[in-house]
Amino acid sequence: MSSSSDMMDEPNAVDVSAGGTARLVYTFDRLGTLEYGCQVPGHYAAGMLGTIAVI
């Protein structure tokens, strides 16, 4: 994981280079379906998002 000058210092986020992989371990505090997405300007609007089902 690398840091980027245009990304916020967010402990629950990863910055992944194109073609790269990363792992983020997070413990959810409730069940349900949650949405996640890329916070780089324009990426979320372009469809870089998904859902996570916490069961």
CYANA upper distance limits for C-alpha pairs under 8 A (distance plus 0.5 A):
  1 MET  CA     14 VAL  CA      7.00
  1 MET  CA     15 ASP  CA      6.43
  1 MET  CA     16 VAL  CA      6.63
  1 MET  CA     22 ALA  CA      7.13
  2 SER  CA     14 VAL  CA      8.41
  2 SER  CA     15 ASP  CA      6.45
  2 SER  CA     16 VAL  CA      7.59
  3 SER  CA      7 MET  CA      7.87
  3 SER  CA     15 ASP  CA      6.88
  4 SER  CA     15 ASP  CA      7.82
  7 MET  CA     40 VAL  CA      7.96
 12 ASN  CA     24 LEU  CA      7.98
 12 ASN  CA     26 TYR  CA      8.01
 13 ALA  CA     24 LEU  CA      7.85
 14 VAL  CA     22 ALA  CA      7.73
 14 VAL  CA     23 ARG  CA      8.46
 14 VAL  CA     24 LEU  CA      7.48
 16 VAL  CA     20 GLY  CA      6.35
 16 VAL  CA     21 THR  CA      6.84
 16 VAL  CA     22 ALA  CA      6.98
 17 SER  CA     21 THR  CA      8.24
 28 PHE  CA     54 VAL  CA      8.01
 30 ARG  CA     54 VAL  CA      8.00
 31 LEU  CA     53 ALA  CA      8.26
 31 LEU  CA     54 VAL  CA      5.46
 31 LEU  CA     55 ILE  CA      6.06
 32 GLY  CA     53 ALA  CA      6.42
 32 GLY  CA     54 VAL  CA      5.70
 32 GLY  CA     55 ILE  CA      7.18
 33 THR  CA     51 THR  CA      7.09
 33 THR  CA     52 ILE  CA      6.14
 33 THR  CA     53 ALA  CA      4.94
 33 THR  CA     54 VAL  CA      6.60
 34 LEU  CA     51 THR  CA      5.97
 34 LEU  CA     52 ILE  CA      5.72
 34 LEU  CA     53 ALA  CA      6.96
 34 LEU  CA     54 VAL  CA      8.22
 35 GLU  CA     49 LEU  CA      7.66
 35 GLU  CA     50 GLY  CA      6.24
 35 GLU  CA     51 THR  CA      4.86
 35 GLU  CA     52 ILE  CA      6.80
 36 TYR  CA     49 LEU  CA      6.03
 36 TYR  CA     50 GLY  CA      5.97
 36 TYR  CA     51 THR  CA      6.46
 36 TYR  CA     52 ILE  CA      7.95
 37 GLY  CA     44 TYR  CA      6.30
 37 GLY  CA     48 MET  CA      6.19
 37 GLY  CA     49 LEU  CA      4.34
 37 GLY  CA     50 GLY  CA      6.75
 38 CYS  CA     43 HIS  CA      6.37
 38 CYS  CA     44 TYR  CA      5.79
 38 CYS  CA     48 MET  CA      6.15
 38 CYS  CA     49 LEU  CA      6.78
 39 GLN  CA     43 HIS  CA      7.23
 39 GLN  CA     44 TYR  CA      6.80
 40 VAL  CA     44 TYR  CA      7.81
 42 GLY  CA     46 ALA  CA      6.64
 43 HIS  CA     47 GLY  CA      7.02
 43 HIS  CA     48 MET  CA      6.03
 44 TYR  CA     48 MET  CA      5.34
 44 TYR  CA     49 LEU  CA      6.52
